[in-house]
């Protein structure tokens, strides 16, 4: 259900993305990208990650305590976002000059602040549906948000020609409609109650995650901040197009993230859980590495099909950003620090990865431009994955099949390097028949090799055995 929700909601966004990339210049697209980053960092910091504390205490609480925890977290979140919005609106003009450029209308920033205020509250309430194991309700909210965003964007941007601010107004309208839906679905989950002790308990868990979240943000987005200040908003726009293409991996991750975390927290004491985590991780890697190879080999075709010619440079970034998103997203398969309540150590690992991305970006972006930004974020994500997995294994050992996983990764990267070396790429070859056929053959070879390495025969047989079979009429039935 979580995967379906992600596919529908993010799929609508991905379908809308090429129209925006053709409609807006790289500089205008860069404005949208930077303000989206501001919304992300606000979601990670303004409410002090209290939703994470809510999730940690929710699973072991009685129903009455669950209502108390949820209500307290909601009231705290509303108050925190209101303070943030009041301060940010008062400073909208200087914030616009610092974040964007002096020629950008401050009303764009004001609308973005209103969207962040509503979206932050919806974010907590939607997460509450996940902790209550209500995937259908969660999916409905996600799909509603995406659908309203897409419909409003079509009307405002493409129909009325409102411009960049139309995209942000669409986000605000979608957040308002999502608020109506999510609170309608969970109206019995809240009461007008505020428990200071429960808030303290949630914040004790979540506060160390705030610097961790800042580290997560820096790891994912410090390169774009450096690009904006050392290069231009146009470079940010090109980078953003590559990022949108690469984040197809989030469609794979979303279902696992939505379902796996609550299940692990609820069942981590069961003796079979570590083996199940290892199996799910191995199967996930089989799918993710196969998709990585396809998306990376066809990157020039994807960029040319989904965006205008002014974004052509984005194709070189796609492999780096895909691998970065993959390495950073699989933290769900390293639950040891969360189970052991070692959130401070998790924070240190995240901050170290974020700072490494920032330092690498400062070193690599000036001489290499957007390629340097891609290398920086991929390297810092790899650092994050190695550290987190190593420390997680100390607290909650999981018997991962590292030799096979390493071989599958080597196959994917090796075939990508081979394809880049021998198959012509770029604007002139993006739709040429022979290069497309060569990429398809290489993708099939790589996919078969990766699946052979990571998927066991019994697992394939189980999948094949569950496929629907056509019913055959018994011989002689016509007579």
Legacy VTK file of the C-alpha trace (Angstrom):
# vtk DataFile Version 3.0
C-alpha trace
ASCII
DATASET POLYDATA
POINTS 479 float
0.000 0.000 0.000
2.814 2.409 0.795
4.486 1.578 -2.507
1.230 2.205 -4.386
0.830 5.527 -2.571
4.357 6.541 -3.513
3.931 5.397 -7.099
0.713 7.354 -7.554
1.693 10.504 -5.656
5.295 10.795 -6.805
4.373 9.420 -10.205
2.013 12.349 -10.739
4.834 14.671 -9.758
7.202 12.979 -12.179
4.640 13.253 -14.965
4.268 16.961 -14.246
8.019 17.561 -14.011
8.851 17.485 -17.764
6.179 20.095 -18.510
7.706 22.379 -15.881
11.209 21.725 -17.228
10.061 22.698 -20.722
8.046 25.682 -19.501
10.611 27.299 -17.180
14.176 28.361 -17.834
16.940 26.750 -15.705
17.047 29.919 -13.570
13.305 29.825 -12.860
13.457 26.110 -12.148
16.326 26.859 -9.763
14.028 29.179 -7.756
11.515 26.350 -7.324
14.309 23.960 -6.348
15.821 26.257 -3.695
12.445 26.963 -2.061
11.719 23.230 -2.041
14.984 22.789 -0.135
13.845 25.409 2.383
10.617 23.457 2.904
12.587 20.266 3.489
14.921 21.787 6.087
11.906 23.355 7.824
10.177 19.962 8.039
13.321 18.496 9.551
13.971 21.166 12.164
11.072 23.486 13.051
9.115 20.970 15.164
12.335 19.402 16.517
11.499 16.066 14.838
8.786 15.440 17.449
7.061 13.098 14.971
10.003 10.702 15.371
9.619 10.779 19.137
5.896 10.173 18.688
6.572 7.105 16.561
9.093 5.684 19.029
6.724 5.904 22.036
3.507 5.217 20.134
4.071 1.508 19.467
4.289 0.567 23.174
1.520 2.862 24.494
-2.092 2.105 25.409
-4.871 3.655 23.314
-5.458 6.468 25.832
-1.742 7.212 25.958
-1.591 7.179 22.171
-4.209 9.930 21.990
-2.253 11.916 24.600
1.021 11.498 22.716
-0.558 12.391 19.354
-2.442 15.411 20.692
0.607 16.754 22.501
2.790 16.343 19.416
0.176 18.059 17.224
-0.249 21.085 19.519
3.518 21.449 19.827
3.927 21.240 16.040
1.228 23.863 15.377
2.859 26.224 17.871
6.383 25.706 16.486
5.350 26.258 12.873
3.309 29.330 13.785
6.324 30.955 15.449
8.446 30.051 12.427
5.905 31.498 9.971
5.510 34.787 11.856
9.273 35.373 11.973
9.875 34.256 8.380
7.069 36.433 6.967
8.488 39.471 8.751
11.872 38.782 7.092
10.519 37.710 3.675
12.364 40.346 1.633
15.882 39.824 3.067
15.312 36.054 2.988
14.509 36.303 -0.722
17.734 38.222 -1.357
19.824 35.691 0.583
18.211 32.491 -0.680
17.495 33.514 -4.259
18.416 36.743 -6.065
17.537 40.413 -5.652
15.387 40.384 -8.768
13.051 37.691 -7.413
9.638 38.839 -6.105
9.456 38.433 -2.261
5.821 37.303 -2.633
7.205 34.023 -3.971
8.935 33.527 -0.614
5.800 34.547 1.324
3.668 31.955 -0.455
6.379 29.352 0.176
6.310 30.166 3.917
2.526 29.686 4.047
2.916 26.349 2.244
5.617 25.273 4.722
3.350 26.197 7.678
0.417 24.071 6.466
2.618 21.298 5.082
4.527 20.869 8.334
1.332 20.221 10.281
0.057 17.809 7.617
3.427 16.019 7.717
2.966 15.137 11.391
-0.680 14.112 10.993
0.081 11.934 7.971
2.931 10.239 9.841
0.437 9.495 12.603
-1.523 7.369 10.119
1.632 5.376 9.481
2.223 4.722 13.182
-1.391 3.545 13.461
-0.776 1.119 10.586
-3.399 2.712 8.309
-1.713 2.473 4.909
-4.907 3.071 2.903
-5.585 6.339 4.729
-1.929 7.324 4.328
-2.148 6.560 0.615
-5.318 8.625 0.228
-3.641 11.690 1.751
-0.540 11.262 -0.418
-2.516 10.831 -3.633
-4.816 13.752 -2.759
-1.810 16.022 -2.234
-0.222 15.038 -5.529
-3.461 15.242 -7.513
-4.417 18.697 -6.238
-0.857 19.928 -6.797
-0.869 18.704 -10.391
-4.361 20.026 -11.184
-3.697 23.455 -9.661
-0.324 23.694 -11.439
-1.925 22.921 -14.799
-4.559 25.626 -14.262
-2.326 28.314 -12.750
0.957 27.803 -14.626
-0.032 26.400 -18.004
-3.572 27.766 -18.203
-3.319 31.231 -16.640
0.438 31.747 -17.071
0.953 32.782 -13.440
4.643 31.732 -13.478
6.872 30.393 -10.714
4.582 31.642 -7.947
1.820 29.505 -9.458
3.782 26.359 -8.607
4.017 27.445 -4.965
0.341 28.450 -4.773
-0.478 24.971 -6.085
1.598 23.424 -3.290
-0.216 25.573 -0.720
-3.667 24.618 -2.055
-2.712 20.942 -2.040
-1.507 21.177 1.566
-4.786 22.801 2.627
-6.880 20.092 0.956
-4.610 17.393 2.427
-5.139 18.917 5.889
-8.899 18.541 5.510
-8.518 14.923 4.405
-5.954 13.826 7.006
-7.775 15.345 9.978
-11.077 13.995 8.693
-9.555 10.508 8.603
-7.969 10.798 12.050
-10.432 12.963 13.963
-10.686 10.373 16.777
-6.902 10.190 17.167
-6.630 13.645 18.783
-8.092 15.496 21.741
-7.563 18.933 23.211
-4.945 17.628 25.647
-1.338 18.600 26.216
0.922 16.471 28.428
4.238 18.131 29.228
5.817 14.915 30.480
4.941 13.083 27.291
6.328 15.970 25.253
9.568 15.787 27.247
9.749 12.035 26.604
9.267 12.530 22.857
11.798 15.351 22.687
14.411 13.384 24.627
14.317 10.902 21.757
13.877 13.382 18.925
16.125 16.318 19.865
19.360 14.506 18.974
17.767 13.771 15.610
17.594 17.495 14.768
21.342 17.802 14.104
21.053 14.415 12.427
18.351 15.836 10.163
20.517 18.860 9.423
23.243 16.411 8.476
20.766 14.591 6.240
19.831 17.892 4.627
23.450 18.922 4.078
24.263 15.511 2.664
21.450 15.766 0.162
21.450 19.449 -0.656
24.678 21.224 0.372
25.930 20.783 -3.186
22.984 22.784 -4.542
23.537 25.548 -2.003
27.183 25.767 -3.066
26.124 25.723 -6.726
23.714 28.605 -6.126
26.345 30.770 -4.458
29.414 29.851 -6.509
27.706 29.392 -9.865
24.092 30.420 -10.610
20.418 29.537 -10.180
20.595 28.142 -13.738
23.110 25.505 -12.593
20.801 24.687 -9.704
17.988 24.225 -12.214
20.063 21.824 -14.348
21.057 19.936 -11.197
17.414 19.820 -10.128
16.351 18.169 -13.393
18.988 15.441 -12.940
17.850 15.022 -9.350
14.202 14.551 -10.406
15.194 11.837 -12.867
17.478 10.094 -10.379
14.884 10.106 -7.614
12.962 7.370 -9.405
14.767 5.307 -6.758
12.522 6.937 -4.141
9.586 5.096 -5.737
11.376 1.872 -4.851
12.322 3.101 -1.393
8.980 4.598 -0.416
7.106 1.339 0.006
9.939 -0.180 2.024
10.333 2.940 4.166
6.632 3.287 4.828
6.092 -0.300 5.918
9.465 -1.528 7.196
10.204 0.996 9.951
6.990 0.482 11.978
7.244 -3.294 11.534
10.864 -3.428 12.689
10.143 -1.297 15.749
7.191 -3.494 16.663
8.874 -6.866 15.972
12.578 -6.359 16.544
12.535 -8.751 19.530
11.292 -11.656 17.423
14.159 -14.048 16.552
13.248 -14.248 12.850
13.306 -10.472 12.249
17.084 -10.077 11.503
16.922 -12.767 8.825
13.846 -11.114 7.296
15.626 -7.738 7.210
18.580 -9.336 5.412
16.295 -11.006 2.877
14.290 -7.837 2.172
17.492 -5.793 1.822
18.953 -8.296 -0.652
15.794 -8.349 -2.783
15.554 -4.576 -2.638
19.156 -4.253 -3.843
18.416 -6.600 -6.755
15.623 -4.312 -7.917
17.427 -1.031 -7.120
20.712 -1.921 -8.859
18.867 -3.133 -11.960
16.935 0.140 -12.126
20.161 2.094 -11.443
21.800 0.549 -14.494
18.840 1.257 -16.785
18.276 4.832 -15.604
22.000 5.665 -15.778
22.600 4.159 -19.214
19.602 5.960 -20.719
20.240 9.244 -18.854
20.870 11.337 -21.990
17.649 10.051 -23.574
15.681 10.731 -20.387
16.982 14.286 -20.045
16.311 15.084 -23.686
12.788 13.624 -23.513
11.805 15.175 -20.184
13.424 18.621 -20.423
14.412 21.190 -22.997
17.830 21.361 -24.663
19.022 23.928 -22.105
19.161 21.130 -19.497
21.269 18.744 -21.628
24.222 18.805 -19.187
22.105 17.054 -16.558
22.682 13.556 -17.982
26.195 13.206 -16.481
24.766 13.759 -12.991
22.087 11.063 -13.033
24.279 8.055 -11.990
25.839 9.974 -9.095
22.520 11.292 -7.789
20.751 7.945 -8.184
23.470 6.154 -6.206
23.465 8.919 -3.596
19.712 8.602 -3.059
20.011 4.821 -2.900
22.853 4.775 -0.344
21.237 7.397 1.836
17.768 5.884 1.643
18.610 2.359 2.780
19.118 3.487 6.394
15.876 1.607 7.122
17.814 -1.649 6.797
20.234 -0.536 9.529
17.863 -0.141 12.503
20.319 -0.900 15.305
20.839 2.665 16.543
17.099 3.383 16.534
16.292 0.190 18.437
19.036 0.924 20.976
17.923 4.588 21.306
21.402 5.733 20.222
20.040 8.799 18.479
23.044 10.929 19.429
25.375 8.582 17.598
23.004 8.608 14.620
23.156 12.394 14.743
26.962 12.397 14.705
27.031 10.086 11.695
24.522 12.239 9.816
26.346 15.461 10.653
29.674 13.980 9.554
28.122 12.986 6.216
26.522 16.403 5.771
29.736 18.235 6.560
31.694 15.965 4.217
29.269 16.828 1.413
29.604 20.530 2.168
33.421 20.383 2.235
33.621 18.250 -0.906
31.183 20.555 -2.685
33.241 23.613 -1.744
36.343 21.860 -3.102
34.874 20.293 -6.249
32.148 22.659 -7.484
34.417 25.649 -8.352
36.698 23.633 -10.684
34.222 21.017 -11.954
30.799 22.677 -11.695
27.715 20.452 -11.548
29.791 17.273 -11.976
31.745 18.156 -8.838
28.446 18.568 -6.990
27.315 15.101 -8.083
30.581 13.459 -7.013
30.424 15.235 -3.636
26.939 14.035 -2.764
27.600 10.449 -3.915
30.804 10.231 -1.855
29.186 11.644 1.293
26.233 9.263 0.967
28.619 6.324 0.720
30.357 7.553 3.887
26.987 7.774 5.663
25.967 4.260 4.585
29.231 2.618 5.678
29.282 4.295 9.096
25.595 3.738 9.837
25.648 0.086 8.811
28.814 -0.599 10.822
27.432 0.878 14.055
23.974 -0.604 13.511
25.474 -4.086 13.267
27.034 -3.644 16.717
23.634 -3.084 18.339
21.388 -5.231 16.149
23.350 -7.725 14.034
21.850 -8.695 10.690
23.552 -11.358 8.564
23.747 -9.529 5.237
25.314 -11.395 2.317
28.007 -8.780 1.682
30.075 -10.718 -0.921
27.067 -11.149 -3.224
25.898 -7.584 -2.633
29.390 -6.262 -3.482
29.541 -8.384 -6.651
26.150 -7.088 -7.785
27.256 -3.483 -7.180
30.467 -4.117 -9.124
28.468 -5.573 -12.043
26.170 -2.529 -12.153
28.991 0.025 -11.997
31.251 -1.952 -14.360
28.588 -2.232 -17.062
27.720 1.445 -16.673
31.362 2.453 -17.156
31.600 0.121 -20.163
28.437 1.584 -21.664
29.618 5.154 -21.164
32.965 4.283 -22.768
31.768 2.502 -25.917
28.208 3.746 -26.584
27.821 7.289 -27.994
25.834 9.577 -25.670
24.661 13.175 -25.601
22.100 15.295 -27.394
23.049 14.115 -30.879
22.741 10.431 -29.958
19.878 10.584 -27.428
17.329 9.050 -29.826
19.641 7.258 -32.271
18.451 3.690 -32.827
21.787 1.847 -32.565
22.883 3.438 -29.233
19.410 2.767 -27.806
19.613 -0.910 -28.799
23.120 -1.230 -27.348
21.980 0.301 -24.045
18.973 -2.026 -23.954
21.157 -5.116 -24.478
23.616 -3.990 -21.793
20.736 -3.288 -19.395
19.254 -6.758 -19.932
22.615 -8.466 -19.434
23.240 -6.483 -16.262
19.742 -7.046 -14.893
19.985 -10.829 -15.391
23.437 -10.922 -13.764
22.298 -8.865 -10.752
19.144 -10.923 -10.218
21.120 -14.156 -10.560
23.516 -12.963 -7.855
20.939 -11.672 -5.373
17.698 -13.608 -5.842
17.615 -17.242 -4.795
15.939 -19.938 -6.858
13.388 -20.652 -4.156
12.395 -16.971 -4.095
12.013 -16.887 -7.880
10.004 -20.094 -7.768
7.745 -18.599 -5.111
7.080 -15.531 -7.255
6.467 -17.602 -10.388
4.201 -19.958 -8.447
2.000 -17.074 -7.349
1.523 -15.652 -10.838
-2.008 -16.138 -12.189
-2.253 -18.979 -14.681
-4.691 -19.067 -17.612
-7.508 -21.568 -17.252
-7.551 -24.188 -19.966
-10.756 -25.842 -21.085
-10.801 -29.531 -20.477
-10.357 -31.539 -23.605
-13.636 -32.627 -25.022
-15.634 -29.968 -23.172
-17.026 -28.723 -26.483
-18.623 -32.057 -27.084
LINES 1 480
479 0 1 2 3 4 5 6 7 8 9 10 11 12 13 14 15 16 17 18 19 20 21 22 23 24 25 26 27 28 29 30 31 32 33 34 35 36 37 38 39 40 41 42 43 44 45 46 47 48 49 50 51 52 53 54 55 56 57 58 59 60 61 62 63 64 65 66 67 68 69 70 71 72 73 74 75 76 77 78 79 80 81 82 83 84 85 86 87 88 89 90 91 92 93 94 95 96 97 98 99 100 101 102 103 104 105 106 107 108 109 110 111 112 113 114 115 116 117 118 119 120 121 122 123 124 125 126 127 128 129 130 131 132 133 134 135 136 137 138 139 140 141 142 143 144 145 146 147 148 149 150 151 152 153 154 155 156 157 158 159 160 161 162 163 164 165 166 167 168 169 170 171 172 173 174 175 176 177 178 179 180 181 182 183 184 185 186 187 188 189 190 191 192 193 194 195 196 197 198 199 200 201 202 203 204 205 206 207 208 209 210 211 212 213 214 215 216 217 218 219 220 221 222 223 224 225 226 227 228 229 230 231 232 233 234 235 236 237 238 239 240 241 242 243 244 245 246 247 248 249 250 251 252 253 254 255 256 257 258 259 260 261 262 263 264 265 266 267 268 269 270 271 272 273 274 275 276 277 278 279 280 281 282 283 284 285 286 287 288 289 290 291 292 293 294 295 296 297 298 299 300 301 302 303 304 305 306 307 308 309 310 311 312 313 314 315 316 317 318 319 320 321 322 323 324 325 326 327 328 329 330 331 332 333 334 335 336 337 338 339 340 341 342 343 344 345 346 347 348 349 350 351 352 353 354 355 356 357 358 359 360 361 362 363 364 365 366 367 368 369 370 371 372 373 374 375 376 377 378 379 380 381 382 383 384 385 386 387 388 389 390 391 392 393 394 395 396 397 398 399 400 401 402 403 404 405 406 407 408 409 410 411 412 413 414 415 416 417 418 419 420 421 422 423 424 425 426 427 428 429 430 431 432 433 434 435 436 437 438 439 440 441 442 443 444 445 446 447 448 449 450 451 452 453 454 455 456 457 458 459 460 461 462 463 464 465 466 467 468 469 470 471 472 473 474 475 476 477 478
